[in-house]
Every structure is written in C-alpha cells, then in structure tokens.
C-alpha cells in the first residue's frame, strides 16, 4: 500500500482494495500547497473527531466520490445529515471494511464541529484509529494527550507504523509523544499535527532524534510504501 501525507493530520492510503483518507483538512490549510484535486477517487473517509481542522473537506469529498464517512456515531450522524454516506462506530469497536479493519481507540481531546452559521455541533467522543490493512498495523493517534493505556496498544498489537501528534498546546508535545512512541512500540513513527498554526510550531527533527524507534519526517506530498 502507498501512504501519502497531506500535512497536519491528513494521510491518504492507496491499497489494492480501495483508497481512503484520514482527517482530510486540505482546503484552508496554509501549510499545504496540495489541493483536493490531488486526492484520487476515495472509497472511504475516516475521521478521528469533529474539529474543523480534521473534518476539513470530508463532506465535499464524500459527495464527489460517493465515499462513506467512517466516524464515531454522533459525527457519522451529522455527516449523514449533510448528505454523505456514513458508518457510525464507537470507541473500542472495530469493523471489517473491504480495505481492512478499523478500530477506534481512546483519545483525550474534545470533539465538536462549527458549521457555516457558527453553530457548534457536538460530535461525540474523539478517537484514534488502529488499522489492519494488507497485513500491516497502523496507529493514527488523532488529537490526544499522552495516556497510559497506550501501553496496552503496544502490548496487544505489533504496530508497524504510528502517526503521533507533537504540536503541544492542543495535543501532547514532543516529549510526551516520544513516550507514546515507546509505549506503543511502533517500528516507525511519523510526527503529525505540528507547524500548521503558530501555536503548534515544533521541530520535527529534534523529535525524531529523541526516539528510540525509527522516526520519519514526512512533508506534505511525501509518500511511503508499506
């Protein structure tokens, strides 16, 4: 499978059995020169939580491609009200899709969506994503603080790749993310959710240098193959 980073927390997966994207914040992301036109036809859109910098272009992409939005039940319900196909899940639950298995993990954060009229809509609990795709296990932590149950993820799963936020302020910072990397035991760790806004500016090189595991910095547009 091919994974492409679109900046912030957005990761595109191109697999033999379908394409999906996580948290497609593309339009309006000033740190990203890519556009929605760079996104191939999608089969699914996975959302970690309802904040606008994670929902991003999800509704438009879902309508463009007929893709299903996979999200925690409340956010999936809101997506359905916007005319999108939706599959609701909850924290701790997993489901087998054509492209692989998706399980929602704990994330300590908030989750709400601000609509075009500046109304704030409650969108359920935030989550992380544990993915089993083409024989590989990938963990996308979403927006979260460090929490001790990350140790359980490392104990119960052989994680090949982890995407961890390092921006601080809204999520864990680099020091906590380095601990998270050790606890989940991923073979490769990619920092996300940093340098999009001034308040989350961080040095990814310093973070990668602090890791015991292999660290990989991905710039928007960079891809890797698993």
C-alpha positions as CSV (number, residue, x, y, z in Angstrom):
1,X,0.0,0.0,0.0
2,X,1.0,3.6,-0.6
3,X,0.6,6.3,2.1
4,X,0.8,10.0,1.3
5,X,1.0,12.8,3.8
6,X,-1.1,15.9,3.1
7,X,0.0,17.9,6.1
8,X,-1.5,18.4,9.5
9,X,-3.1,15.1,10.4
10,X,-4.2,14.1,6.8
11,X,-2.9,10.8,5.5
12,X,-4.1,9.2,2.2
13,X,-4.0,5.4,1.9
14,X,-4.0,3.8,-1.6
15,X,-4.5,0.0,-1.3
16,X,-5.3,-2.9,-3.6
17,X,-8.9,-3.0,-2.3
18,X,-9.6,0.7,-2.1
19,X,-8.5,4.2,-1.3
20,X,-9.2,6.0,2.0
21,X,-8.1,9.2,3.7
22,X,-7.9,10.2,7.3
23,X,-8.9,13.7,8.5
24,X,-8.9,15.5,5.1
25,X,-8.0,19.0,6.2
26,X,-6.7,20.2,2.8
27,X,-8.6,23.4,1.7
28,X,-7.7,26.2,4.1
29,X,-4.5,24.5,5.3
30,X,-2.0,27.3,4.7
31,X,0.9,25.0,5.4
32,X,-0.1,22.7,2.5
33,X,0.3,23.5,-1.2
34,X,-1.8,20.4,-2.2
35,X,-5.4,20.6,-3.1
36,X,-8.4,18.3,-3.1
37,X,-7.7,17.7,-6.9
38,X,-4.6,15.8,-5.7
39,X,-6.8,13.3,-3.9
40,X,-7.7,10.3,-6.0
41,X,-11.1,8.7,-6.0
42,X,-11.9,7.6,-2.5
43,X,-13.9,4.7,-1.1
44,X,-13.9,5.9,2.5
45,X,-13.0,8.9,4.7
46,X,-12.0,8.2,8.3
47,X,-12.4,10.9,10.8
48,X,-10.8,10.9,14.3
49,X,-13.1,13.7,15.6
50,X,-15.3,16.6,14.7
51,X,-13.0,19.6,14.8
52,X,-13.0,21.6,11.6
53,X,-9.2,21.1,11.0
54,X,-9.9,17.4,10.9
55,X,-13.3,17.1,9.2
56,X,-11.9,19.5,6.6
57,X,-13.1,18.6,3.1
58,X,-14.7,15.4,4.2
59,X,-18.3,16.2,3.2
60,X,-17.3,17.5,-0.3
61,X,-15.0,14.6,-1.0
62,X,-17.7,12.1,0.2
63,X,-20.2,13.7,-2.2
64,X,-17.6,13.9,-5.0
65,X,-16.8,10.2,-4.9
66,X,-19.7,8.5,-3.1
67,X,-17.3,7.6,-0.4
68,X,-18.5,6.5,3.1
69,X,-17.5,8.6,6.1
70,X,-16.4,6.5,9.0
71,X,-16.6,8.2,12.3
72,X,-17.8,8.0,15.9
73,X,-21.6,7.7,15.8
74,X,-22.5,11.3,16.6
75,X,-20.2,12.6,13.9
76,X,-21.3,10.0,11.5
77,X,-24.9,11.1,12.1
78,X,-24.0,14.7,11.4
79,X,-22.3,13.6,8.2
80,X,-25.4,11.8,7.1
81,X,-27.4,14.9,7.8
82,X,-25.1,16.7,5.3
83,X,-26.0,14.2,2.6
84,X,-23.0,11.9,2.9
85,X,-22.9,8.1,3.3
86,X,-21.8,7.3,6.8
87,X,-20.8,4.4,9.0
88,X,-21.0,5.1,12.7
89,X,-18.7,3.5,15.3
90,X,-17.8,3.9,18.9
91,X,-14.6,3.9,21.0
92,X,-13.3,0.3,21.4
93,X,-15.3,-1.0,18.4
94,X,-13.9,-2.4,15.2
95,X,-15.3,-3.2,11.8
96,X,-14.1,-5.0,8.7
97,X,-14.2,-2.9,5.6
98,X,-13.2,-4.1,2.1
99,X,-9.8,-2.3,2.5
100,X,-9.1,-3.6,6.1
101,X,-10.2,-3.4,9.7
102,X,-10.7,-0.2,11.5
103,X,-10.8,0.0,15.3
104,X,-11.4,3.2,17.3
105,X,-9.1,3.8,20.3
106,X,-9.2,6.2,23.1
107,X,-8.1,9.8,22.6
108,X,-8.2,12.5,25.2
109,X,-9.3,15.7,23.5
110,X,-12.6,17.4,22.5
111,X,-14.9,17.0,19.5
112,X,-17.3,19.5,18.0
113,X,-17.9,20.9,14.6
114,X,-18.5,24.6,13.9
115,X,-20.9,25.0,10.9
116,X,-21.3,27.8,8.4
117,X,-23.6,29.7,10.8
118,X,-21.1,29.5,13.6
119,X,-23.2,26.9,15.4
120,X,-21.2,24.5,17.5
121,X,-22.4,20.9,17.0
122,X,-21.5,18.2,19.5
123,X,-19.8,15.3,17.6
124,X,-19.3,12.6,20.2
125,X,-16.0,11.4,21.7
126,X,-12.7,11.9,19.9
127,X,-10.7,8.8,18.9
128,X,-7.6,7.4,17.5
129,X,-7.5,4.8,14.7
130,X,-6.0,1.3,14.8
131,X,-5.9,0.0,11.2
132,X,-5.1,-3.5,10.0
133,X,-4.5,-3.2,6.2
134,X,-2.7,-5.6,3.9
135,X,-1.1,-7.4,6.8
136,X,0.2,-4.2,8.4
137,X,-0.9,-2.5,11.6
138,X,-1.0,1.3,11.6
139,X,-1.9,3.5,14.5
140,X,-3.1,7.1,13.9
141,X,-3.5,8.7,17.3
142,X,-5.7,11.5,16.2
143,X,-5.6,14.5,18.6
144,X,-4.7,13.3,22.1
145,X,-2.8,13.7,25.3
146,X,-0.4,11.0,26.4
147,X,-2.4,8.4,28.3
148,X,-1.2,5.2,30.0
149,X,-3.5,2.8,28.0
150,X,-1.2,3.4,25.0
151,X,0.9,0.7,26.7
152,X,-1.9,-1.7,26.1
153,X,-1.8,-0.9,22.4
154,X,1.8,-1.8,22.3
155,X,1.3,-5.0,24.4
156,X,-1.6,-6.3,22.3
157,X,-0.6,-5.3,18.8
158,X,2.6,-5.3,16.7
159,X,2.4,-1.8,15.3
160,X,4.3,-1.3,12.1
161,X,3.7,2.5,11.8
162,X,2.4,5.2,14.2
163,X,1.3,8.7,13.3
164,X,1.6,10.8,16.5
165,X,0.8,14.5,17.1
166,X,3.6,16.5,18.5
167,X,2.3,20.1,18.3
168,X,1.6,20.7,22.0
169,X,-1.0,23.2,23.1
170,X,-3.9,21.2,21.7
171,X,-2.3,17.8,21.9
172,X,0.7,16.1,23.5
173,X,4.0,17.8,22.8
174,X,7.3,16.3,21.6
175,X,8.4,14.9,25.0
176,X,5.1,13.2,25.6
177,X,4.9,12.0,22.0
178,X,8.3,10.3,22.4
179,X,7.0,8.5,25.5
180,X,3.9,7.5,23.5
181,X,6.1,6.1,20.7
182,X,8.0,4.0,23.2
183,X,4.7,2.7,24.8
184,X,3.0,1.8,21.5
185,X,6.2,0.1,20.3
186,X,5.8,1.1,16.7
187,X,8.6,0.1,14.3
188,X,8.4,3.5,12.6
189,X,7.0,6.8,14.0
190,X,5.8,9.8,11.9
191,X,5.1,13.1,13.6
192,X,1.9,14.9,12.7
193,X,-0.2,17.9,13.8
194,X,2.6,20.5,14.0
195,X,3.6,23.7,12.3
196,X,0.1,24.2,10.7
197,X,-0.5,27.2,13.1
198,X,2.0,29.4,15.0
199,X,0.7,28.0,18.3
200,X,1.8,24.4,17.4
201,X,5.2,25.1,15.9
202,X,7.7,22.4,16.7
203,X,11.0,21.0,15.4
204,X,10.3,17.5,13.9
205,X,14.0,16.8,13.5
206,X,14.5,17.2,17.3
207,X,11.5,14.9,17.9
208,X,12.8,12.2,15.6
209,X,16.3,12.4,17.1
210,X,14.7,11.8,20.6
211,X,13.1,8.5,19.5
212,X,14.3,5.0,20.3
213,X,12.4,3.7,17.3
214,X,12.9,4.8,13.7
215,X,11.5,8.2,13.0
216,X,10.4,9.5,9.7
217,X,9.6,13.1,8.8
218,X,7.0,13.5,6.1
219,X,6.4,16.8,4.3
220,X,3.2,17.4,2.5
221,X,3.2,15.4,-0.7
222,X,5.7,12.8,0.6
223,X,4.8,9.1,0.3
224,X,6.0,5.8,1.7
225,X,5.2,2.2,0.8
226,X,4.3,-0.5,3.4
